[in-house]
Amino acid sequence: MDPRTIALLMLISGVECSLLFFASGIFRKRTDGGAGRPSLFWGAGTTVHVLGVLGLMTQGIVGPWFSVVFANSAIILGQLLILVGIRRLTAINPALPRYASAWLLYSAAAVVFTFVLPSTTVRIILFSAAISAFYIEAAILVLISKSWKREPLTVYLTGTFLAMAGFFAARALVTVFVSPASIFSPSAMNLATYIVSHVGLIGWSLGLILLQQRRTEADLERALREKEVLFRELQHRIKNSISVIASLVSLEASRVEDPGASAVLEGLEGRISAIASLYEHLFQSGQTDHVDLDLYLKAVVETLFSGQAARERGVRLNLEAQELRIDVRRAIPLGIIANELASDCLKHAFPEGRSGTVRVSLRAEGPSAVLEVRDDGKGLPEGFTIGSSEGLGLVLVDMLAKQVGGSFTAASEGGSVFTVKFPKEWKS
């Protein structure tokens, strides 16, 4: 195969790789740790590399300033830009002063051994050694980075770089003992150089793109974990703050001499405790957008019964709740509803120390769910309607039921029966 044909294929592949790198850099968000967009450096480096190859293809057509000095310097500059991109991906110092000095030194050597002390052999040895050094450093950067774990992709990319480095080191060694032929003569070394460079370019370009993708995925996973930790800490702090408020309200309720004011404060404490129970449940479950309503309501009602010493008064709790997950925004109103209804039963259903049972149930009925609180106490007064009682509790329940897209009814059936029916899935 004609070396010029292989060089042309390499030129086309280089353009494609450049476009791939630029597209990846433009459409990719900035990575964490100040890494920026490494693929933009790879795209710039590959573009400059392609210009260098284009310069090489003009040998014998134009003068050596473009076809030799510019071509070699451009290829080395492109490789250095690619190294800068790899360093940015690995969050390692880009070493720009060292790279700039190395490029200027190499460019000066290319001028010297082209015009002052013309020597094709020395130029090829220097070029091959520089390319080999580039691949060795790239392999080391990929291998030692702590930005990713050792996995088949990093092993593949490191192996590709080292194989390329080994080839160009061997090319430099062969050139020491064998006079180089024209760069486009169909010699075995020239053919091997273009083929290896072509295959290697495609191989490590794809490897770098995939490695950057892995780095982005790892950054996103870490950010998600940090967000979850912060969110859980926020839930815990909110729960603690609400619990402190509930304790302060309880303390004030115990100090107030007016029975009416004390009852109002106790009711307020129960509502606040219902909200605190939700954040406690979210913190323990690690959930952020949905809550197990059956477990949450159980915690709310049991806290209420414990706080009001219901069992000591002979009032039993019967809780039957089917498993049901619901969005968090509707959980708080439903928790307050359960607290209000159970509290109302404890206050009014069993006068004069009478014992009894309060049953709280949660069940699904087709697309709806039903929260029912009933007791076997004295029942509702004759002619009762929601809003006719002096207290705020049932009026609040009716308002909250509508807020969650449901309805509220109250009736007497061997005691009081309060029913809240609401959709399992609902969008406000």
C-alpha distance (Angstrom), angle and dihedral (degrees) to the residues before:
residue distance angle dihedral
M1 . . .
D2 3.78 . .
P3 3.87 111.1 .
R4 3.79 89.7 -138.8
T5 3.81 89.4 59.9
I6 3.81 91.2 51.9
A7 3.81 89.8 46.3
L8 3.81 89.4 52.6
L9 3.81 90.6 50.8
M10 3.79 88.9 49.5
L11 3.79 89.2 50.4
I12 3.80 90.9 53.4
S13 3.82 92.0 46.1
G14 3.80 89.7 49.3
V15 3.81 91.3 54.1
E16 3.80 90.5 48.9
C17 3.81 91.8 49.1
S18 3.82 90.4 48.4
L19 3.79 91.3 52.9
L20 3.79 90.0 47.1
F21 3.81 91.8 51.8
F22 3.80 93.5 46.3
A23 3.80 92.3 48.1
S24 3.78 90.5 49.7
G25 3.80 91.5 49.7
I26 3.79 95.7 46.1
F27 3.79 96.7 48.1
R28 3.80 96.7 38.0
K29 3.76 120.6 89.2
R30 3.77 120.1 -125.5
T31 3.78 110.5 -81.0
D32 3.79 124.1 -128.6
G33 3.76 124.7 -91.3
G34 3.80 94.4 42.0
A35 3.78 92.4 -73.5
G36 3.78 92.2 139.4
R37 3.79 116.0 -169.3
P38 3.81 107.5 -36.3
S39 3.80 93.4 -177.4
L40 3.81 90.4 66.0
F41 3.81 88.2 62.9
W42 3.80 89.5 46.6
G43 3.80 90.0 50.4
A44 3.81 92.0 49.5
G45 3.80 91.2 45.5
T46 3.78 93.6 49.4
T47 3.81 90.9 47.4
V48 3.80 91.9 53.3
H49 3.81 88.6 45.1
V50 3.82 89.9 53.8
L51 3.81 90.2 51.2
G52 3.80 88.1 52.6
V53 3.79 91.8 51.9
L54 3.79 88.7 48.2
G55 3.81 88.1 54.1
L56 3.81 91.0 51.0
M57 3.80 90.1 54.0
T58 3.80 90.0 59.9
Q59 3.82 93.9 62.4
G60 3.79 109.0 129.7
I61 3.79 90.0 20.9
V62 3.82 103.8 64.9
G63 3.79 133.5 20.6
P64 3.84 124.5 -74.1
W65 3.81 93.9 -106.7
F66 3.79 89.6 74.7
S67 3.79 103.1 22.4
V68 3.84 96.1 45.6
V69 3.80 115.2 13.8
F70 3.81 97.8 35.8
A71 3.82 92.7 37.1
N72 3.82 95.2 52.3
S73 3.81 94.2 40.5
A74 3.82 91.8 48.8
I75 3.80 92.9 51.2
I76 3.82 91.8 50.3
L77 3.82 91.9 45.4
G78 3.79 89.6 51.4
Q79 3.80 91.0 52.3
L80 3.82 91.0 50.0
L81 3.82 91.5 51.4
I82 3.79 88.5 52.1
L83 3.81 89.1 52.5
V84 3.82 89.7 51.9
G85 3.80 88.5 54.4
I86 3.80 91.8 49.9
R87 3.80 90.1 49.7
R88 3.79 91.1 50.9
L89 3.79 90.4 50.0
T90 3.79 90.6 52.0
A91 3.84 92.2 43.4
I92 3.82 90.5 -120.6
N93 3.81 123.0 141.6
P94 3.85 106.4 -83.8
A95 3.86 92.0 -132.1
L96 3.81 91.6 -144.1
P97 3.84 96.2 164.1
R98 3.81 91.6 53.7
Y99 3.79 92.7 46.7
A100 3.80 92.9 46.5
S101 3.81 91.2 50.1
A102 3.81 92.0 47.6
W103 3.80 91.8 50.3
L104 3.81 93.9 48.3
L105 3.80 90.5 47.5
Y106 3.79 92.2 49.7
S107 3.82 92.4 46.6
A108 3.80 90.3 51.1
A109 3.81 90.1 50.0
A110 3.82 90.0 50.4
V111 3.80 90.0 54.2
V112 3.81 92.5 46.8
F113 3.81 95.5 49.4
T114 3.80 92.2 43.4
F115 3.82 100.9 47.6
V116 3.82 112.0 6.4
L117 3.81 101.7 37.6
P118 3.78 102.6 9.6
S119 3.82 110.5 -152.4
T120 3.77 124.0 152.1
T121 3.81 90.3 -172.2
V122 3.82 93.9 56.7
R123 3.79 91.7 44.7
I124 3.80 92.3 53.1
I125 3.81 92.1 45.6
L126 3.81 91.5 50.2
F127 3.80 92.0 45.3
S128 3.83 93.7 48.0
A129 3.81 91.9 46.0
A130 3.81 91.7 49.9
I131 3.81 92.1 49.5
S132 3.81 90.4 47.1
A133 3.83 90.7 50.8
F134 3.80 89.6 50.8
Y135 3.79 92.9 54.1
I136 3.81 92.7 45.1
E137 3.80 92.0 53.2
A138 3.81 91.4 45.7
A139 3.82 90.1 52.6
I140 3.81 91.6 48.9
L141 3.81 92.4 49.3
V142 3.80 92.1 51.9
L143 3.79 92.6 44.2
I144 3.81 100.2 47.8
S145 3.80 98.5 39.4
K146 3.79 116.8 116.7
S147 3.80 91.0 -158.2
W148 3.80 91.7 93.7
K149 3.77 141.1 18.9
R150 3.78 125.7 -103.4
E151 3.78 105.0 -90.8
P152 3.81 139.5 146.2
L153 3.81 92.0 -84.1
T154 3.81 95.0 55.9
V155 3.81 90.4 43.3
Y156 3.81 90.0 50.9
L157 3.80 93.5 48.2
T158 3.80 93.4 45.2
G159 3.79 90.4 47.7
T160 3.82 91.4 50.0
F161 3.80 92.2 51.5
L162 3.81 92.7 46.7
A163 3.81 92.1 47.8
M164 3.80 90.0 52.3
A165 3.80 90.8 46.8
G166 3.80 90.7 50.6
F167 3.79 92.4 50.5
F168 3.81 95.3 51.2
A169 3.81 91.3 44.2
A170 3.80 88.0 53.7
R171 3.80 89.7 47.3
A172 3.81 90.3 54.3
L173 3.80 90.4 48.7
V174 3.81 93.4 49.1
T175 3.81 90.7 49.4
V176 3.81 89.6 57.1
F177 3.81 90.5 63.0
V178 3.81 102.7 26.4
S179 3.79 122.8 55.5
P180 3.81 108.1 -120.2
A181 3.76 119.3 -114.2
S182 3.78 124.1 -140.0
I183 3.79 110.2 -61.3
F184 3.79 91.7 -115.8
S185 3.80 98.6 39.8
P186 3.82 112.3 117.8
S187 3.80 94.1 -111.0
A188 3.81 121.5 145.2
M189 3.81 92.3 -114.7
N190 3.80 93.7 51.5
L191 3.79 92.6 47.0
A192 3.81 91.2 47.6
T193 3.81 91.2 48.3
Y194 3.78 94.4 53.8
I195 3.80 94.8 41.6
V196 3.82 94.2 48.2
S197 3.81 91.9 44.1
H198 3.80 91.3 49.1
V199 3.81 95.8 47.8
G200 3.81 91.8 40.7
L201 3.81 92.9 51.5
I202 3.79 91.6 55.0
G203 3.80 92.6 42.1
W204 3.79 99.7 52.0
S205 3.82 93.3 37.3
L206 3.79 91.3 59.6
G207 3.80 90.0 42.1
L208 3.80 92.5 54.5
I209 3.81 92.5 48.2
L210 3.80 91.0 51.2
L211 3.80 91.4 45.2
Q212 3.79 91.1 52.6
Q213 3.80 88.6 50.2
R214 3.81 90.4 52.7
R215 3.81 89.9 49.2
T216 3.80 90.8 51.3
E217 3.80 91.6 48.7
A218 3.81 90.5 49.4
D219 3.82 90.7 49.6
L220 3.79 91.1 49.9
E221 3.80 91.9 48.4
R222 3.79 91.0 49.8
A223 3.80 91.9 47.4
L224 3.80 90.0 49.3
R225 3.80 91.8 50.8
E226 3.80 90.9 48.6
K227 3.80 90.4 48.5
E228 3.79 91.2 50.8
V229 3.81 91.6 49.6
L230 3.79 91.8 48.5
F231 3.79 91.8 46.0
R232 3.79 92.2 50.6
E233 3.78 90.3 48.0
L234 3.79 88.9 50.5
Q235 3.81 90.3 50.7
H236 3.79 90.0 50.0
R237 3.79 92.7 49.5
I238 3.80 92.1 47.1
K239 3.80 90.2 50.0
N240 3.79 91.4 50.0
S241 3.80 92.1 47.4
I242 3.81 92.3 49.4
S243 3.81 90.2 46.9
V244 3.80 89.5 53.6
I245 3.82 89.9 51.7
A246 3.81 90.5 49.3
S247 3.81 90.1 50.5
L248 3.80 91.2 50.6
V249 3.80 91.0 50.1
S250 3.81 90.3 48.6
L251 3.79 90.3 50.4
E252 3.79 91.6 51.2
A253 3.81 90.6 47.1
S254 3.80 90.3 55.7
R255 3.80 91.5 51.2
V256 3.80 98.0 46.8
E257 3.82 112.6 97.4
D258 3.80 96.0 -162.9
P259 3.84 107.0 91.2
G260 3.80 91.6 -151.2
A261 3.78 93.8 53.2
S262 3.79 90.4 44.5
A263 3.81 91.0 53.4
V264 3.80 91.0 50.1
L265 3.80 91.3 51.3
E266 3.81 91.8 47.5
G267 3.79 89.8 52.3
L268 3.78 90.3 49.6
E269 3.78 90.3 49.9
G270 3.80 90.6 54.0
R271 3.79 92.0 51.9
I272 3.78 92.0 48.9
S273 3.81 90.9 47.6
A274 3.81 89.6 52.6
I275 3.80 89.7 57.3
A276 3.82 91.2 46.1
S277 3.81 89.9 52.5
L278 3.80 90.4 57.5
Y279 3.80 93.4 55.4
E280 3.80 90.0 45.5
H281 3.79 89.1 53.4
L282 3.81 92.5 47.1
F283 3.79 91.0 49.0
Q284 3.80 93.4 50.7
S285 3.82 95.4 43.7
G286 3.80 96.5 42.3
Q287 3.82 89.9 -135.6
T288 3.78 120.9 141.4
D289 3.80 109.2 -179.9
H290 3.81 105.5 25.6
V291 3.79 134.7 39.3
D292 3.82 133.6 -160.0
L293 3.79 96.8 -113.1
D294 3.81 94.1 -165.4
L295 3.81 92.4 56.9
Y296 3.79 93.0 42.0
L297 3.82 94.3 51.5
K298 3.79 90.1 46.5
A299 3.81 89.9 55.6
V300 3.83 92.2 47.0
V301 3.80 95.7 49.6
E302 3.80 95.5 41.7
T303 3.81 90.0 50.7
L304 3.80 89.5 51.3
F305 3.82 93.6 49.3
S306 3.77 91.7 47.0
G307 3.81 93.1 48.2
Q308 3.79 93.5 50.4
A309 3.82 94.9 43.4
A310 3.81 89.8 -124.1
R311 3.79 95.4 162.5
E312 3.78 91.3 52.2
R313 3.82 86.9 55.1
G314 3.79 90.8 52.7
V315 3.81 96.2 -105.3
R316 3.79 113.2 135.7
L317 3.80 127.3 -156.1
N318 3.78 120.7 -137.3
L319 3.80 110.9 -171.9
E320 3.81 121.6 -174.4
A321 3.79 113.6 170.5
Q322 3.78 127.4 165.0
E323 3.79 117.3 -144.2
L324 3.79 109.5 -87.7
R325 3.78 131.2 162.9
I326 3.77 118.7 -155.3
D327 3.78 137.2 175.4
V328 3.79 114.5 -87.0
R329 3.80 95.2 -121.9
R330 3.83 91.1 65.5
A331 3.79 95.2 40.3
I332 3.82 95.8 77.2
P333 3.85 94.8 53.4
L334 3.81 90.4 47.1
G335 3.80 91.3 48.1
I336 3.80 90.7 52.0
I337 3.82 89.5 46.9
A338 3.81 91.7 53.7
N339 3.79 90.5 47.0
E340 3.82 93.0 49.2
L341 3.79 95.3 47.4
A342 3.80 95.8 45.2
S343 3.80 89.8 44.8
D344 3.81 90.8 50.9
C345 3.82 89.9 53.0
L346 3.80 91.9 50.7
K347 3.80 92.3 48.8
H348 3.80 101.6 44.5
A349 3.82 112.2 15.4
F350 3.78 99.3 68.2
P351 3.81 111.9 41.0
E352 3.81 124.9 -179.8
G353 3.80 95.1 21.0
R354 3.79 94.7 -56.5
S355 3.84 115.0 164.2
G356 3.76 125.0 -134.6
T357 3.80 147.2 130.6
V358 3.77 133.4 -83.7
R359 3.78 113.9 -157.0
V360 3.80 120.5 -159.8
S361 3.80 117.1 -173.4
L362 3.78 135.7 176.3
R363 3.78 119.0 -168.6
A364 3.78 140.7 158.8
E365 3.80 121.9 -116.0
G366 3.79 108.7 -175.7
P367 3.80 109.9 -66.9
S368 3.81 90.5 -10.7
A369 3.80 135.8 71.5
V370 3.78 126.6 -144.5
L371 3.79 126.4 -147.5
E372 3.77 109.8 -166.8
V373 3.79 128.5 -177.8
R374 3.80 117.5 -175.7
D375 3.77 137.7 163.5
D376 3.79 136.6 -166.9
G377 3.76 93.1 -130.6
K378 3.80 133.1 112.4
G379 3.80 94.6 -56.9
L380 3.77 130.4 -137.7
P381 3.79 121.0 -40.9
E382 3.79 118.0 -99.4
G383 3.78 113.2 -85.4
F384 3.79 91.9 17.9
T385 3.79 117.8 167.9
I386 3.77 130.3 173.3
G387 3.76 107.0 -90.5
S388 3.78 94.6 25.7
S389 3.82 93.5 97.1
E390 3.76 120.0 87.0
G391 3.80 94.6 -125.5
L392 3.78 127.2 84.2
G393 3.82 96.1 -134.0
L394 3.82 103.5 91.1
V395 3.80 92.6 37.9
L396 3.81 87.8 53.9
V397 3.83 90.1 48.7
D398 3.81 90.9 53.1
M399 3.81 91.3 49.9
L400 3.81 92.9 47.5
A401 3.82 92.1 47.0
K402 3.79 89.6 56.7
Q403 3.80 89.5 45.9
V404 3.83 90.7 60.6
G405 3.81 91.2 46.2
G406 3.80 95.0 -101.5
S407 3.79 142.8 106.8
F408 3.81 135.7 -116.1
T409 3.79 129.0 -144.4
A410 3.80 133.4 174.8
A411 3.81 128.3 -161.8
S412 3.81 143.7 157.8
E413 3.81 115.2 -113.3
G414 3.79 109.0 154.0
G415 3.77 85.8 -37.5
S416 3.79 133.4 -10.9
V417 3.80 120.4 -36.0
F418 3.80 120.1 -167.7
T419 3.80 117.9 -174.4
V420 3.79 129.3 -172.3
K421 3.79 115.8 -174.7
F422 3.80 119.0 -170.1
P423 3.83 138.2 160.5
K424 3.79 116.9 -93.4
E425 3.79 90.1 -140.5
W426 3.75 117.9 34.5
K427 3.79 139.4 160.5
S428 3.77 119.5 -158.6
